[in-house]
Amino acid sequence: MKSPGIRLYSESTEEPDNLVLANLQLVKRIALHLKVRLPPFVEFDDLLQAGMLGLIEASRNFHAEKGTPFDSFARIRIKGSMIDYVRR
């Protein structure tokens, strides 16, 4: 029996794993867009890795009932994760 106040991922419209798999190309597009604006020593693969971490974080923190499309929500997290990586 479930508690009425606890919301499980399986009760959401989409599982976090499915959100990640469905949006892998979004990470690549953002990395390509950002790479041309960065110095040559920043590796594309490193941007992809940082973006994947941002995508995973976004899938775990996404709440569909708030009305924001996932790709809009994830785009901010992915780009932010890449920029944080470059700053380090």
C-alpha positions as CSV (number, residue, x, y, z in Angstrom):
1,M,0.0,0.0,0.0
2,K,1.4,3.4,-1.0
3,S,1.4,6.5,1.1
4,P,-0.8,9.2,-0.4
5,G,1.9,11.9,0.0
6,I,4.8,9.9,-1.7
7,R,5.1,10.1,-5.5
8,L,7.1,7.4,-7.1
9,Y,8.8,7.7,-10.5
10,S,6.6,4.8,-11.8
11,E,3.6,7.0,-11.2
12,S,4.9,9.9,-13.4
13,T,4.1,10.1,-17.1
14,E,7.5,8.8,-18.1
15,E,10.3,7.0,-16.3
16,P,13.6,8.9,-15.8
17,D,15.5,6.2,-17.9
18,N,13.2,6.7,-20.8
19,L,13.6,10.5,-20.6
20,V,17.4,10.1,-20.8
21,L,17.2,7.7,-23.7
22,A,14.8,9.9,-25.6
23,N,16.9,13.0,-25.3
24,L,20.5,11.8,-26.0
25,Q,20.6,13.8,-29.2
26,L,19.7,17.0,-27.3
27,V,23.0,16.6,-25.4
28,K,24.9,16.2,-28.6
29,R,23.2,19.3,-30.2
30,I,24.0,21.5,-27.2
31,A,27.6,20.3,-27.0
32,L,28.1,21.0,-30.8
33,H,26.6,24.5,-30.4
34,L,28.7,25.3,-27.3
35,K,32.0,23.7,-28.7
36,V,32.3,26.3,-31.5
37,R,32.3,29.1,-28.9
38,L,35.0,27.6,-26.7
39,P,38.8,27.4,-26.9
40,P,40.2,24.5,-28.9
41,F,41.6,22.8,-25.8
42,V,38.1,22.0,-24.5
43,E,37.3,18.4,-25.6
44,F,34.0,17.6,-27.2
45,D,33.8,14.3,-25.4
46,D,34.2,16.1,-22.0
47,L,31.3,18.4,-22.9
48,L,29.2,15.3,-23.8
49,Q,30.0,13.7,-20.5
50,A,29.1,16.8,-18.5
51,G,25.9,17.2,-20.6
52,M,24.9,13.6,-19.9
53,L,25.3,14.3,-16.1
54,G,23.0,17.3,-16.6
55,L,20.5,15.2,-18.5
56,I,20.4,12.5,-15.8
57,E,20.0,15.2,-13.1
58,A,17.2,16.8,-15.1
59,S,15.4,13.4,-15.6
60,R,15.5,12.8,-11.8
61,N,14.2,16.3,-10.9
62,F,11.6,16.7,-13.7
63,H,7.9,17.1,-12.6
64,A,5.5,16.9,-15.6
65,E,2.6,18.3,-13.6
66,K,4.3,21.8,-13.5
67,G,3.6,22.2,-17.2
68,T,7.1,22.6,-18.6
69,P,8.1,20.4,-21.5
70,F,11.0,18.1,-20.6
71,D,13.3,19.2,-23.4
72,S,13.0,22.9,-22.2
73,F,13.7,21.9,-18.6
74,A,16.6,19.6,-19.6
75,R,18.2,22.1,-22.0
76,I,18.9,24.5,-19.1
77,R,20.3,21.7,-17.0
78,I,22.5,20.3,-19.8
79,K,24.0,23.6,-20.8
80,G,24.5,24.6,-17.2
81,S,26.3,21.4,-16.5
82,M,28.6,21.9,-19.5
83,I,29.4,25.5,-18.5
84,D,30.1,24.4,-15.0
85,Y,32.6,21.8,-16.4
86,V,34.4,24.5,-18.5
87,R,34.6,26.8,-15.5
88,R,36.4,24.1,-13.5
